[in-house]
């Protein structure tokens, strides 16, 4: 394995926290560093926690991590404005990727969204698409862009819209076959395991993984 260090930005979120626990259990990395806004209260021998002011992320220099997992993301409902949402889901993510590109980081992972498209009329999907294009433009050996569908997992806060969508998805479960498979809800644990397996791969260049492909890899 050698001396491998992983970095997770946004380890307090649904995907980030699940990924963190999976990485700690995997034993694949000698050290795991997490960037969070406030302490998580998780203590492991090889875990290093850094409290980050993400509004100043562009002031961070190079990092030692060989793999950077960017799990930053929010919602317009939470930020109260499109501008604030874009700062998190575009600016912070792109700045994270720029840090990876100027460091010795060989793999960069980012969580996008199913339907992401820089030319979309939908603000959320357009922002995600523009973020993807910005990240792909950088010089990083391997970039993995994951586009999950509806996330299935236990959040710290209750989101009625998400709960309703999950309920509808359950009713429509039999319809998610063939070309519709990528729209099926996906467990965050599956996403985390898929990222770990991709981290061990020899892939080079930019790879976009739709939700059904993530599901396939995460279940191997």
ChimeraX attribute file (.defattr): number of C-alpha atoms within 10 A of each C-alpha:
attribute: neighborCount
match mode: 1-to-1
recipient: residues
	/A:1	8
	/A:2	7
	/A:3	10
	/A:4	14
	/A:5	19
	/A:6	23
	/A:7	26
	/A:8	24
	/A:9	25
	/A:10	22
	/A:11	25
	/A:12	21
	/A:13	17
	/A:14	19
	/A:15	25
	/A:16	23
	/A:17	20
	/A:18	19
	/A:19	25
	/A:20	24
	/A:21	14
	/A:22	17
	/A:23	19
	/A:24	17
	/A:25	10
	/A:26	11
	/A:27	11
	/A:28	19
	/A:29	19
	/A:30	15
	/A:31	19
	/A:32	22
	/A:33	20
	/A:34	24
	/A:35	21
	/A:36	20
	/A:37	14
	/A:38	12
	/A:39	12
	/A:40	13
	/A:41	7
	/A:42	10
	/A:43	9
	/A:44	10
	/A:45	9
	/A:46	13
	/A:47	16
	/A:48	14
	/A:49	19
	/A:50	13
	/A:51	12
	/A:52	16
	/A:53	12
	/A:54	21
	/A:55	11
	/A:56	10
	/A:57	15
	/A:58	14
	/A:59	11
	/A:60	12
	/A:61	11
	/A:62	14
	/A:63	16
	/A:64	15
	/A:65	23
	/A:66	19
	/A:67	22
	/A:68	27
	/A:69	28
	/A:70	25
	/A:71	23
	/A:72	24
	/A:73	23
	/A:74	15
	/A:75	15
	/A:76	14
	/A:77	9
	/A:78	9
	/A:79	14
	/A:80	10
	/A:81	11
	/A:82	14
	/A:83	10
	/A:84	16
	/A:85	20
	/A:86	22
	/A:87	17
	/A:88	18
	/A:89	22
	/A:90	22
	/A:91	19
	/A:92	22
	/A:93	26
	/A:94	24
	/A:95	19
	/A:96	23
	/A:97	28
	/A:98	20
	/A:99	20
	/A:100	28
	/A:101	20
	/A:102	14
	/A:103	16
	/A:104	16
	/A:105	23
	/A:106	18
	/A:107	26
	/A:108	24
	/A:109	23
	/A:110	26
	/A:111	23
	/A:112	27
	/A:113	20
	/A:114	19
	/A:115	18
	/A:116	20
	/A:117	20
	/A:118	18
	/A:119	12
	/A:120	15
	/A:121	9
	/A:122	12
	/A:123	16
	/A:124	20
	/A:125	19
	/A:126	17
	/A:127	21
	/A:128	25
	/A:129	21
	/A:130	19
	/A:131	23
	/A:132	27
	/A:133	13
	/A:134	17
	/A:135	25
	/A:136	19
	/A:137	11
	/A:138	15
	/A:139	15
	/A:140	22
	/A:141	16
	/A:142	21
	/A:143	24
	/A:144	25
	/A:145	21
	/A:146	23
	/A:147	23
	/A:148	26
	/A:149	21
	/A:150	20
	/A:151	19
	/A:152	17
	/A:153	13
	/A:154	10
	/A:155	11
	/A:156	9
	/A:157	6
	/A:158	9
	/A:159	9
	/A:160	9
	/A:161	9
	/A:162	13
	/A:163	12
	/A:164	11
	/A:165	14
	/A:166	17
	/A:167	11
	/A:168	11
	/A:169	17
	/A:170	12
	/A:171	10
	/A:172	11
	/A:173	13
	/A:174	9
	/A:175	13
	/A:176	14
	/A:177	11
	/A:178	7
	/A:179	9
	/A:180	10
	/A:181	17
	/A:182	21
	/A:183	20
	/A:184	23
	/A:185	21
	/A:186	19
	/A:187	18
	/A:188	23
	/A:189	22
	/A:190	21
	/A:191	25
	/A:192	22
	/A:193	22
	/A:194	21
	/A:195	23
	/A:196	19
	/A:197	12
	/A:198	17
	/A:199	22
	/A:200	10
	/A:201	10
	/A:202	8
	/A:203	14
	/A:204	13
	/A:205	12
	/A:206	19
	/A:207	14
	/A:208	15
	/A:209	18
	/A:210	20
	/A:211	22
	/A:212	20
	/A:213	17
	/A:214	24
	/A:215	24
	/A:216	12
	/A:217	17
	/A:218	20
	/A:219	12
	/A:220	9
